Amino acid sequence: MLDISPGSARSRLCNGTSRRDFLRVGALAPLGLSLANLLSFEKAMAGAVAPSRAKSVILVYLGGGISHHDTFDPKPDAVEEIRGKYKTIPTNVTGLQVTELLPQMAKVMDKVALIRSGTHENDHHETATNWVLSGRFGSPFGDYPAMGAVVAHETGFSGIVPPYVAVPKNPAFTWELGKSAWLGGRYESFKCGDPNEANFKVRDLSQSAEITPQVLERRRSLLAAVDQLSARVKGNDQIATYDEFEQKATEMVLAPKAQAAFDIAQEDAKLRDEYGRSEFGQSCLMARRLVESGVRFVTVNNGGWDHHKKIFEGLDKKVPGFDQGFSALIRDLDQRGLLADTLVVAMGEFGRTPKVNKDAGRDHWGRAGSLIFAGAGVQGGRVIGATDKNGAFVTDRPVRPADVCWTIYEALGIDPAKELRTPEGRPVSILAEGGTIKELYA
């Protein structure tokens, strides 16, 4: 269903369409028009792009809040209720230890930088998630566009694949998070689905058997009529550029390159096994395929880290899959020469409480958490920042959400202080604070 409105700008929604006077044109979905809002781009980019370190970003989002105590910031000398049950093991970086749950990551720590000092003051899933994904604090409902949406807005559509993809989909707790907010629907992520499913196919990237060339031509004719109407409508950005969005959607449906980018079955079975035959493992492999094909920002969403009860039972099942998939991603990118210009970041919305609770779990804890950066000039084998002896508070080099986002934007050549315009014309800077995490590079 296509919604077109000739209404005034004063009554527009955040995606630019009016609240009233909709013209509904049906039966267009089989053409792939559900992609249209995802594949649009600005006709002209404002301002020069700064020199960049990275061509693409892979953000591995560990939704729910991974326990830093039980993974990358162990406290072996603390009492048991803080230390937890896991022993520490050495890594290939002298003096750096992680827990025994991460034997594969221990072998690639020389290729990543570990930040042990992520910190903020919010312990609410939705609010914290939108904060760390946008770099700006707001309500739980997402007042500011997520990084991927801003990257899509600023870099545009430079090929046949979308600039922003979520695998398998955006983070979600009670509702979808990390969206484009007031930038509008055109900059939402393209949601890939679970590449570990049997006979995996990306929705909207294959033609229905019933769609003949004649049917396609009739629908294009209908769209041409809609374009004639839109040409008479002034000041509605959604309509003024809809023909371009539809064209890109159609190109993706029909283009072999777009279909090939998502065709994970082309990968060698042995390599797929190395990543792990799980949603997370195959999502990491899909992310590598996508950046190789020119996607600028990929979010790999891996939820399920909210262990309020029986945390050790949960981590026994959860961490090995992360260990296998993420370490394979780092190795694979490095071996293919892609790590040089792909920035990889792994983080959640917060850490977990220092003390194990009465239900043998750890609760939300925004004051401290661990993050990983790799690639695009990041110096591997580094540990940045520290927490106290109980892993409760940051004692050295606090890294805040805006710093993380600032560093990611800057790596892509995007000015983090640039002002964007809301549909109402209000100027809003991409970030209101923050700075580069210089220790990643110096």
Buried (B, 14 or more C-beta within 10 A) or exposed (E): EBEBBBBEEEEBBBBBBBEEEBEEBEEBEBBBBBBBBBBBBBEEEEEEEEEBBBBBBBBBBBBBBBBBBBBBBBBEEBEEEBBBBBEBBEBEBEEBBBBBBBBBBBBBBEBBBBBBBBBBEBBBBBBBBBBBBBBBBEEBEBBBBBBBBBBBBBBBBEBBBBBBBBBBBBBBBEEBBBBBBBBBBBBBBBBBBBBBEEEBBBEBBEBEEEBEEEEBEEBEEBBEEBEEEBEEBEEBBBBBBBBBBBBBBBBBBBBEEBBEBBBBEEBEEEEBEBBBEBBBBBBBBBBBBBBBBBBBBBBBBBBBBBBBEEBBEBBEEBBBBBBBBBBBBBBBBBEEEBBBBBBBBBBBBBBBBBBBBEEBBBBBBBBBBBBBBBBBEBBBBBBBBBBBEBBBBBBEBBBBBBBBBBBBBBBBBBBBEBEBEEBEEEEBEBBEBBEBBEBBBE
